[in-house]
């Protein structure tokens, strides 16, 4: 794939900014770890060998305990199975558990003790448990994956609508542009939180319903930027020359205007992702977000503020949010600096 020399310069400059570059690498690693969370944070075993057959419960079938000789027909408790195989002393039977052998919805209740429980290496709760005995680290990991997928989906859908409408407004101009501006001004003043509260009182909120509402009211911000950028680029000499050579609206927008406004889009991406994460966390904290028992940073933060004596809960979620938002901020600063057109282009 051939890369434009200007784009290559920008990428090289981004890579030269070590703080932003390594923040991007670390965030990408965290996202990959979140997408593959079942391989290292899961109550199901990765591999089980019962002496005759291989089993892969993580992404395979739900295996009842009776298949391994346990006295129940519901899903196997693989931690219990690992202890049993170890006590049997048979080297041909073994269980490979994930590093964190707890699921985000699984409660670990201890006799004569009420949750939350502090961090414990013995029970492999590295960050302790929440108020119902669920592993905090597992809730953090799966909550991070949910928040990132939500913010990325929100980013893609909002940008698709905002960029398309903004380009049309800046390219067409005239009355269409004027009427669209008035419509966007009205639309952007609708209180999104109140709408979510009303919808949550009528139907149970979910991932897709929340995403739909946020996209429905969140596409207006990018429209203004793209309208301005398109309006400016539409008056450039290279666009006028392409139009004089017979280029149609589609070619002018997709081959000339959009590629030269991509720096505007890219510089806003990290901050939009951070906004999506904080918006979902705030909604979950207020009780208008994802329904329980969905792993959520906002729900975990609510538990932490309600139980400040269990400091490991609030410290874990605040630390995770701080780390992610700092990484996104560093990436945004580096992208904005690398894609600054004044470093590579000169206009009259």
N, C-alpha and C positions, 0 to 999 in steps of 0.2 A: 504494500500500500504506500503510495507516494504522499508525503506530507508536505504541505505548503511551507516554503522557507520561513515565512513570518510566524507560522504556527510552531515550527521547530525552534525558532528563537525564543518564543514565549515559554515553551516547555523546558528548554534548557535553563532559562532564567528562573522558572519555578523550582526546578531541581536544585539550582544553586542556593536557594533559600532553605537552608537545612532545617530550620524549625518547622516551616510549613510542609516541607517535603516529607520529613519523618513523621509528622503528625498525620499526614495522609496515609502513609504506609501503616502506621499503628491503627488508625481508624478502619482501614480496609481489613486489617488482620482481625480486629474485634468483630467486624461485621461478618467475616467468614466464619469465625468461631461461633457467632450467634446462629448463623444459618445451619451449622453442623452441631448444634448444641446437644442433639440426641446422642452424639458419639462420646461426649465427656461429662454431661450432666443429665442423668437419666436413671430411673429406678429399674429399668430393664437391662439385662446383661447384653454385652456385645456379642459374645460367643458362649455357647454351652455345649460341652461334649459329655454325653451320658455313658460313654463306653462303647456305644454302637452307632449313634447318629450325631451329626452336627446340627445345631440349632442357632439361628440368628434372630433373637427376639426383638432387637431394637427396631429394625425396619421390616420385620417379618410378621408372622402370625402371632396371635395371643395364645400362649401355651398354658393350659391349665396345670395346676400343681399335681394332679393325679398322674400325669404322664411321667413324672419323675419319682413317683411313689409317695408323694405327700398326701396327707389325709384331707384334701379339699379339692373342689372342682373349679374354683375361681382362679384368676391369673396367678402364676407362680410368683412368690416372693423370692427374688433371686439372691438377696442377701442371706436369707435363711437357707436357700439351696447351697450357696457357697460354704456356709458353716457346716452343713450336713456332709457335703462331699469332703471337706477338710477333716471332719471327725471320723469318716469312714476309712480314711487312709488309703483309698484306692487311687493310684497315680494315673489311671486311665480315665478318671472322671474329674472335670474341672470346670470352673465358671470364671469368665473374664468380665469383671464389672467395670463400669466407667470410673474415672477418678473421683467424681462426685456421684455416689450411687443413690441419689434422691431425685424424685421428680418434682416439678413445681406445684403439683396439686396434692402431693402425698404428705400426710401428717405423721410426725414421729412423737408419740405420746409416751412419757416416762412415768412409771409408777411413783405415786406419792410426790409428784412435782407437776406444777401447772406451767404451761408455756406462757410466754416465750422463754426459751432456754439459751444460755450464753454460748459462744463459740466453743466447740469441743472437737478435739482430734480423735478421741476415742469413738465417738459416734459419727465422725466424719462430717460434722457441721462446721465448716470453716468460718462462716460468718454468723453462726447461731441460727435460731428459728424465730418465726414470727409468732403472733398471738394465738395461732391455732396449730402450732407445731410444724409448719412447713419450712423447708430449708430456705434461708434468705438468699444464699448464693444462687440457687436454682431459680428463685423468683426474679432475681436481678438479671440473670442471663436471658431467660425467656422474655422478661419484660423489655429488655434492650432490643431483642429481635423484633418484638411487636412494635415498639416505638420507631425503630429504624424503617421497617417495612411500611408503617403508616405514613411517616414523614416523606419517604421516597415516592410512595403512591400519590400523596397529596401534592408533592412537588411536580411530578410528571403531569398529572391531570390539570392542575392549576396553570402551569406554564403552557400547556397545549392550548387551553382556552384563551389565556391572556395574550400569548404571543400571536395567535391567529387573529384575534380581534384587534390587537394593537397595530399589527402590520396593515390590516385593511383600513383602519382609521387613518393611519399616517400616509398610506398610499393614495386612497381615494380622496380624503379631505372633504371640503364642502359641507353640505348639510348633514351628510351621514356622519361625519366626524363631530359636528356640533351636537346633534341629537344623541349620539353615543356618549359623548362626554357628560351630558346632563343625566342620562340613564345611569352611568357608572357612579356619578356623584350621589345619586339617590340610593343606589344599591349598596355602596360602600358605607353608608350611614346606618344601615340596619344592624342592630345589636345581635351579633352572632350567638353570644352566650345565652341570651334570652330565648332565641329560637331553639337552641339545643335543649334548654330546660323545658320548653313547651313540648318538644318532640319526645323527650325522655319521659314526660308524664303521660304520654299517650301510648307509645310503643317502647318496648325494652331497647335501650341503645345497644348497638353492636359495632363491630369494626367497620362494616360497609356502610351502615347508616350514618355513623359519625364522619366517615370519609366523604360521603355524599354531601352532607351538610357543610363541612369545611370547604370542599371544592366549590359548592354552590355559592358561597359568599367570599371565598378567598382568592378568586381569579382576578380581581380588579386591580390589585397592586401592580402586577407585572404589565398590565395593559397600558398604564401611563408611561412607563419607561420605554416599552416597545413602540408606542405611538410617537414619542419624541424622537427616538433613534431612527425610526423609519422615515419620519418627516424630514429629518436632517439629511439622511443618506439619499433620499429621493431627489434632493436638489443638487447632488454632487455631479461633477462633470462625467464620471464614468457611467452613471445611470442615464444621463441625458444622451450620451453617445450610444449606449445600447438601445435606447428607445428610438433614436434616429436611424439605427440599423435595422429596425423592424422587430425588436424583441417584444414579446407580449407581456402582460401583467404577471403570469406565472413564472416566466423566465427571469423577469426583473426582480421579483420578490425572492425566489428560491435560489437563484444563481448569483445574484449581485447584492441585494439588500440584506438578506438574512445572514450570509457568511460574514458580512462586515459589521453586523451588530451582535455577533456571538459573544464578544467580550462582555457586553452588557449582561447577557444571560448568565454566563459562567461566574461572574463575580458575585451574583446574588444567590447562587445555588447553595453554598455552605450555610449562609445565614438563614435561608429558607428551611433547610433541614433542621437547624437548631430551633427555629420557630415552630416547626411541626412537632418536635420532641417535647418542647416545653408546653405547647398547647394541649397535647394529649395528656401529659402528666398533670397539668392543672385541672383538666376536666375529670380525670380519675380521682384526683385529690378531693374535688368538690362532690364527687358521687354521681356525676353526669357522664362519665366516660364508659369504658368497657365494663360489661357486667361481670360480677364475681362468679367463679373464682379465677377469672382470666389473670395471668401474671401481668402486673402493671407496676411501674415505678410510682405512680401517683397513689395507688392504693397502699403500697408499702410505706410511702412517706406519711400517709395518714395514720397508719399504725404506729409509726415511729414517733410522731408528734403527740399522739394520744398516750404513749407509754414511754415517756422520756427517761424513766428509770432503766429501761432496756436500751441503753445507748447504742448498742451495736446495730439496731435496726435503722435508726435515722442516720447514723454515721455511714452505714453502708450505701444507702441510696443517695445521700447527699454527695458522698465521695464519688460514686459512679457518675452522677449527673455532672458534677464539676469537671471530672476528667473528660467526658465526652464533649461538653460545651467548650472547654478550653481547646481541645483538639480541633473542633470545627472552627473556632475563632482564628486559630493559627493558620489553618488551611485557607480560610477566607481572606486573611490579610495577604498571604503569599500569592494567591490567585489574583487578587486585585492589583497587586504590584506587578506581577508578571504580565498581565494582560492590559496594562495601562498603554493606550495607543500613543501617548505622547512620547514614549521611549523609542518607537519604531517608525512613526509616521509624522509627517509635517503637512499641515493644511494652511492654506492662505486665510 
